[in-house]
Amino acid sequence: MCWRSGIVLLLLAGNALAVESYIVGAGLEGDSADGLSASLVGDIAVTDNTWLSAAIAQSKVDLPQSQLRETWYGDLGIDHWFDPVGIRLGAAYWGDSDILDSRDSRASLYWRGDKAVLAAEFEYRDFRFQLPATEFFPGRTIRFDANGIGLSTRFDLGEKVSLGLYGMDYDYSVNLRLDRNRGILDLFSFSRLSPINSLVDYRAGMTLGLEAGEQHWELGLSSQKIAFDGSTTRSATLRLMTPMGERSDMEFSLGVDSSDLYDTVTFLSVFLYFYGGS
């Protein structure tokens, strides 16, 4: 699972927060593998150039043994723009404490001009993996970490067209490669919302945005490689953000994953964003 709503807020922060002092959003996402997630996000302007952000989300997916597994996500961040350079700092928790979870910290140094944004990103992830007890094994907790380095950019191709590119590469402190026939993989559900999708060697993608009146269309293409077994997931997503009133927007997303790990899955999400302040 790749958290996206924070990206949405960062894009909105450079636009809506120029005239609004806060954004609050809520959304639901479901997929054809019976996965479901719910999210709450928020962004508040402390000063004209400083924003605080927070997010919380929960997802539910089925394990191969027909058990329901819940995953939680929580995020806090701060963004300050010195004009034209800015910095973002954040901390997050993600996962299922009974199987796999991570405590993350991240930093981003970015430059923002009138028609382009360029960011260098660093992320440190501290993982805890719980091996369950069996008749012949008492169980064990494995700790490992990962460093991620990436770049992202977004720039205008014209008055109404924009292009975004991003990529992130991770270096792990242990070798995570496992034979997918081993029983340990039965602890995970093979879906886009599974904790195993958080363990990636790399992720990269692009977005193409189009302004059509008051509506914003976006086509996203991405690819990521899972560190556990080297499988690849390719995704395509079409998004539409449209006004619901003077201080609210609605975003619809429809997409498809083609994965070596969990085959083909379609997904749909709906988000509402509310703006307030002066």
C-alpha positions as CSV (number, residue, x, y, z in Angstrom):
1,M,0.0,0.0,0.0
2,C,1.3,3.4,-0.9
3,W,-0.1,6.3,1.0
4,R,-1.3,8.9,-1.4
5,S,-3.5,11.3,0.4
6,G,-0.4,13.1,1.9
7,I,0.7,13.7,-1.7
8,V,-2.7,15.2,-2.5
9,L,-2.4,17.6,0.5
10,L,1.1,18.7,-0.5
11,L,-0.2,19.6,-4.0
12,L,-3.2,21.4,-2.5
13,A,-1.0,23.2,0.1
14,G,0.8,25.1,-2.7
15,N,-2.5,26.3,-4.1
16,A,-5.5,26.2,-1.8
17,L,-3.5,27.1,1.4
18,A,-2.4,30.3,-0.3
19,V,-5.9,31.6,0.4
20,E,-7.2,29.1,2.9
21,S,-5.8,28.3,6.4
22,Y,-6.8,24.6,6.6
23,I,-7.8,21.5,4.7
24,V,-9.7,18.6,6.1
25,G,-10.3,15.4,4.0
26,A,-11.9,12.0,4.4
27,G,-12.2,9.1,2.0
28,L,-12.9,5.5,1.3
29,E,-11.1,3.0,-1.0
30,G,-12.2,-0.5,-2.0
31,D,-10.8,-3.0,-4.4
32,S,-11.9,-6.2,-6.2
33,A,-10.0,-8.4,-3.7
34,D,-12.4,-7.3,-0.9
35,G,-9.9,-4.9,0.6
36,L,-11.3,-1.7,2.2
37,S,-9.6,1.4,3.7
38,A,-10.8,4.6,5.3
39,S,-8.7,7.7,5.8
40,L,-8.8,11.1,7.5
41,V,-6.3,13.8,6.6
42,G,-5.8,17.4,7.6
43,D,-3.5,20.3,6.9
44,I,-3.4,23.6,8.8
45,A,-1.4,26.8,8.1
46,V,0.4,28.0,11.2
47,T,1.9,31.0,9.3
48,D,1.8,32.1,5.7
49,N,4.8,29.8,5.0
50,T,4.4,27.0,7.6
51,W,1.9,24.1,7.5
52,L,1.2,21.2,9.9
53,S,-0.3,18.0,8.5
54,A,-1.8,14.9,10.0
55,A,-3.4,11.7,8.7
56,I,-4.8,8.5,10.0
57,A,-6.1,5.5,8.0
58,Q,-7.2,1.9,8.6
59,S,-7.4,-0.9,6.0
60,K,-8.9,-4.4,6.2
61,V,-7.9,-7.3,4.1
62,D,-8.4,-11.1,4.2
63,L,-5.5,-13.6,4.9
64,P,-5.3,-16.8,2.9
65,Q,-6.7,-18.7,5.9
66,S,-9.9,-16.5,5.6
67,Q,-8.9,-14.4,8.6
68,L,-9.5,-10.6,8.7
69,R,-6.4,-8.5,9.1
70,E,-6.4,-4.8,10.0
71,T,-3.6,-2.4,9.2
72,W,-3.2,1.1,10.7
73,Y,-1.4,4.2,9.4
74,G,-0.7,7.4,11.2
75,D,1.3,10.4,10.1
76,L,2.5,13.8,11.4
77,G,4.4,16.4,9.4
78,I,5.6,20.0,9.2
79,D,6.4,22.0,6.0
80,H,8.1,25.4,5.9
81,W,8.8,27.3,2.8
82,F,11.7,29.8,2.9
83,D,11.0,31.0,-0.7
84,P,12.1,29.6,-3.0
85,V,13.5,26.6,-1.0
86,G,11.5,24.7,1.6
87,I,11.8,21.7,3.9
88,R,9.4,19.0,5.1
89,L,9.9,16.8,8.1
90,G,7.6,14.0,9.1
91,A,7.1,10.8,11.2
92,A,4.7,7.9,10.6
93,Y,3.6,4.5,11.9
94,W,2.4,1.9,9.5
95,G,1.4,-1.8,9.7
96,D,0.0,-4.5,11.8
97,S,1.6,-5.0,15.3
98,D,0.9,-8.7,15.2
99,I,2.8,-9.3,12.0
100,L,4.8,-6.4,10.5
101,D,4.9,-2.7,11.3
102,S,7.3,0.2,10.8
103,R,8.1,3.5,12.5
104,D,9.3,6.0,9.8
105,S,11.0,9.4,9.7
106,R,11.5,11.4,6.6
107,A,12.9,14.7,5.4
108,S,12.6,16.5,2.1
109,L,14.4,19.6,0.7
110,Y,12.5,21.2,-2.1
111,W,12.7,24.1,-4.5
112,R,9.4,25.7,-5.7
113,G,9.2,28.1,-8.6
114,D,6.2,29.6,-10.5
115,K,6.0,26.6,-12.9
116,A,8.0,23.8,-11.2
117,V,8.7,22.0,-8.0
118,L,11.8,19.8,-7.4
119,A,12.4,17.8,-4.2
120,A,15.2,15.6,-2.8
121,E,13.8,13.1,-0.3
122,F,15.2,10.8,2.5
123,E,13.3,8.3,4.5
124,Y,14.4,6.0,7.4
125,R,12.2,3.0,8.3
126,D,12.5,0.9,11.4
127,F,10.7,-2.4,11.0
128,R,9.5,-5.0,13.5
129,F,8.6,-8.5,12.0
130,Q,6.8,-11.0,14.3
131,L,7.4,-14.6,13.6
132,P,4.5,-16.5,15.3
133,A,5.1,-19.4,17.6
134,T,4.4,-23.0,16.4
135,E,4.6,-26.4,17.8
136,F,8.3,-26.6,17.1
137,F,9.2,-22.9,17.2
138,P,8.8,-20.5,20.2
139,G,8.4,-17.4,17.9
140,R,10.7,-14.5,17.4
141,T,10.8,-10.8,16.8
142,I,13.1,-9.6,14.0
143,R,14.2,-5.9,13.9
144,F,15.6,-4.4,10.7
145,D,15.7,-1.0,9.0
146,A,15.9,0.6,5.6
147,N,17.1,3.9,4.2
148,G,15.3,5.4,1.2
149,I,16.6,8.1,-1.1
150,G,14.5,9.6,-3.9
151,L,13.7,12.5,-6.2
152,S,10.4,14.0,-7.3
153,T,9.4,16.9,-9.6
154,R,6.3,18.5,-10.9
155,F,6.3,21.1,-13.6
156,D,3.9,22.8,-16.0
157,L,4.0,21.8,-19.7
158,G,1.5,24.6,-20.5
159,E,-1.2,26.7,-18.9
160,K,-3.4,23.7,-18.2
161,V,-1.1,20.7,-18.4
162,S,1.4,19.5,-15.8
163,L,3.8,16.5,-15.5
164,G,5.0,14.9,-12.3
165,L,7.9,12.3,-11.9
166,Y,9.0,10.5,-8.8
167,G,11.2,7.7,-7.7
168,M,12.4,6.1,-4.4
169,D,15.0,3.5,-3.8
170,Y,15.5,1.5,-0.5
171,D,18.5,-0.2,1.0
172,Y,17.7,-2.7,3.7
173,S,19.9,-3.8,6.6
174,V,19.0,-7.5,6.0
175,N,18.4,-9.7,3.0
176,L,14.6,-9.9,2.8
177,R,14.4,-12.3,-0.2
178,L,12.3,-15.3,0.6
179,D,11.0,-18.3,-1.3
180,R,7.3,-17.5,-1.9
181,N,6.5,-21.2,-1.3
182,R,7.6,-20.9,2.4
183,G,4.8,-20.8,4.9
184,I,5.9,-17.5,6.3
185,L,4.2,-15.7,3.4
186,D,0.9,-17.2,4.5
187,L,0.9,-14.5,7.2
188,F,0.2,-11.9,4.5
189,S,-2.7,-11.3,2.3
190,F,-1.7,-10.8,-1.3
191,S,-3.5,-7.6,-2.1
192,R,-2.6,-4.0,-2.7
193,L,-3.4,-3.2,1.0
194,S,-1.2,-5.9,2.5
195,P,1.7,-5.0,4.8
196,I,4.0,-6.9,2.4
197,N,3.5,-4.1,-0.1
198,S,5.3,-1.7,2.3
199,L,8.6,-3.6,1.8
200,V,9.7,-2.4,-1.6
201,D,13.1,-2.3,-3.3
202,Y,12.0,0.7,-5.3
203,R,9.0,2.6,-6.5
204,A,8.7,5.0,-9.4
205,G,6.0,6.7,-11.4
206,M,4.7,9.6,-13.3
207,T,1.5,11.7,-13.4
208,L,0.0,13.8,-16.2
209,G,-2.5,16.5,-15.0
210,L,-5.0,18.4,-17.0
211,E,-7.1,21.4,-15.9
212,A,-10.5,21.4,-17.6
213,G,-12.4,24.4,-16.4
214,E,-12.8,23.9,-12.6
215,Q,-12.0,20.2,-12.8
216,H,-8.6,18.6,-12.6
217,W,-7.9,15.3,-14.3
218,E,-4.8,13.2,-13.6
219,L,-3.4,10.0,-15.1
220,G,-0.9,8.2,-13.0
221,L,1.4,5.3,-13.9
222,S,3.7,3.6,-11.4
223,S,5.8,0.5,-10.8
224,Q,7.2,-1.0,-7.6
225,K,9.3,-4.1,-6.8
226,I,8.6,-6.1,-3.6
227,A,11.7,-6.8,-1.6
228,F,10.5,-10.2,-0.2
229,D,10.3,-12.1,-3.5
230,G,11.3,-9.7,-6.3
231,S,7.8,-9.5,-7.7
232,T,6.7,-6.3,-9.6
233,T,3.4,-4.4,-9.4
234,R,2.4,-2.0,-12.2
235,S,-0.4,0.4,-11.6
236,A,-2.5,2.8,-13.7
237,T,-4.9,5.3,-12.1
238,L,-7.3,7.9,-13.4
239,R,-8.3,10.7,-11.0
240,L,-10.8,13.5,-11.2
241,M,-11.1,16.3,-8.7
242,T,-14.1,18.5,-9.0
243,P,-15.6,21.3,-6.9
244,M,-18.6,20.5,-4.7
245,G,-19.0,24.1,-3.5
246,E,-17.0,27.2,-2.8
247,R,-15.0,25.5,0.0
248,S,-15.1,21.8,-0.9
249,D,-13.8,19.4,-3.6
250,M,-14.5,15.7,-4.4
251,E,-11.9,13.4,-5.8
252,F,-12.7,10.1,-7.6
253,S,-10.0,7.6,-8.5
254,L,-10.3,4.5,-10.6
255,G,-7.3,2.3,-11.1
256,V,-5.9,-1.2,-11.8
257,D,-2.9,-3.1,-10.4
258,S,-1.1,-5.8,-12.4
259,S,1.0,-7.7,-9.9
260,D,3.2,-10.8,-10.0
261,L,2.2,-11.2,-6.4
262,Y,-1.6,-10.9,-6.3
263,D,-2.5,-10.9,-10.1
264,T,-4.9,-8.1,-11.3
265,V,-6.9,-5.9,-9.0
266,T,-9.1,-2.9,-9.7
267,F,-9.8,-0.3,-7.1
268,L,-12.0,2.8,-6.6
269,S,-11.7,5.6,-4.1
270,V,-13.7,8.7,-3.2
271,F,-12.3,11.6,-1.1
272,L,-13.9,14.8,0.1
273,Y,-11.9,17.9,0.9
274,F,-13.1,20.9,2.9
275,Y,-11.3,24.2,3.0
276,G,-11.6,26.9,5.6
277,G,-10.1,30.2,7.0
278,S,-9.7,33.6,5.6
